[in-house]
Amino acid sequence: MNDQEIDLMDELYFVQSYNEVKDALGWENESLQMHLLALNQKEYIKILVNHDEEYPHQIKDRNSVPWNDLYFLATKKGLLEHNGF
């Protein structure tokens, strides 16, 4: 896990909206979206449409995703990797 992924995982111990994560990290949209997708592909985070429901679509193009409407949460696998277990 690289430094950016670690910083991002730090923010996702609890469900966070896209804008909350963006504000906390101060990253540009492109960088944040690329890291969110990379962590999701590794199954380290969940992408959610609300606090309880996962985003139902496979993301192939980051430009087609309604980022401002989504939420994110670290998975157990992601938390274990983040904490070095």
C-alpha positions in Angstrom: 0.0 0.0 0.0 1.5 3.4 -1.0 1.4 6.6 1.0 -1.7 7.9 -0.9 -3.6 4.7 -0.3 -2.7 4.8 3.4 -3.9 8.4 3.7 -7.2 7.5 1.9 -7.8 4.4 4.0 -7.3 6.6 7.1 -10.4 8.5 6.1 -12.6 5.4 5.4 -12.9 3.7 8.8 -16.5 5.0 8.8 -18.8 5.7 5.9 -17.7 8.9 4.2 -19.2 10.8 1.2 -17.1 11.7 -1.8 -17.0 15.3 -0.8 -16.1 14.6 2.8 -13.1 12.5 1.6 -12.1 15.1 -0.9 -12.3 17.9 1.6 -10.3 15.9 4.2 -7.5 15.1 1.8 -7.5 18.2 -0.4 -6.8 16.1 -3.6 -7.9 16.8 -7.1 -10.8 14.8 -8.5 -8.7 12.8 -10.9 -6.3 11.6 -8.3 -8.9 10.8 -5.7 -11.0 8.9 -8.2 -8.1 6.9 -9.4 -7.1 5.9 -5.9 -10.7 5.0 -4.9 -11.0 2.8 -8.0 -7.7 1.1 -7.3 -8.6 0.4 -3.7 -12.0 -0.9 -4.8 -10.4 -3.2 -7.3 -8.2 -4.6 -4.6 -11.4 -5.1 -2.5 -10.0 -2.8 0.2 -13.0 -0.4 0.1 -16.7 -0.6 -0.8 -18.4 2.0 -3.0 -21.9 2.8 -1.7 -24.9 4.6 -3.0 -26.0 5.2 0.6 -24.8 4.2 4.0 -26.0 0.6 3.5 -26.2 -0.2 -0.2 -23.3 -1.0 -2.5 -23.0 0.6 -5.9 -24.5 -1.9 -8.2 -22.4 -1.3 -11.3 -18.9 -2.4 -12.3 -16.9 0.7 -13.0 -15.2 0.7 -16.3 -14.9 4.4 -17.0 -14.4 6.8 -14.0 -16.0 9.6 -16.0 -19.3 7.8 -16.0 -19.6 7.5 -12.3 -21.8 9.9 -10.2 -18.9 10.6 -7.7 -20.7 13.3 -5.7 -23.5 11.0 -4.9 -21.4 8.1 -3.6 -20.1 7.0 -0.2 -17.0 4.9 0.7 -16.1 2.5 3.5 -13.0 0.3 4.1 -13.6 -3.4 4.0 -12.3 -5.9 6.6 -9.7 -7.0 4.0 -8.7 -3.3 3.5 -8.5 -2.6 7.3 -6.3 -5.6 7.8 -3.9 -4.6 5.0 -3.9 -1.0 6.2 -3.0 -2.1 9.7 -0.3 -4.4 8.5 -1.8 -7.7 9.5 
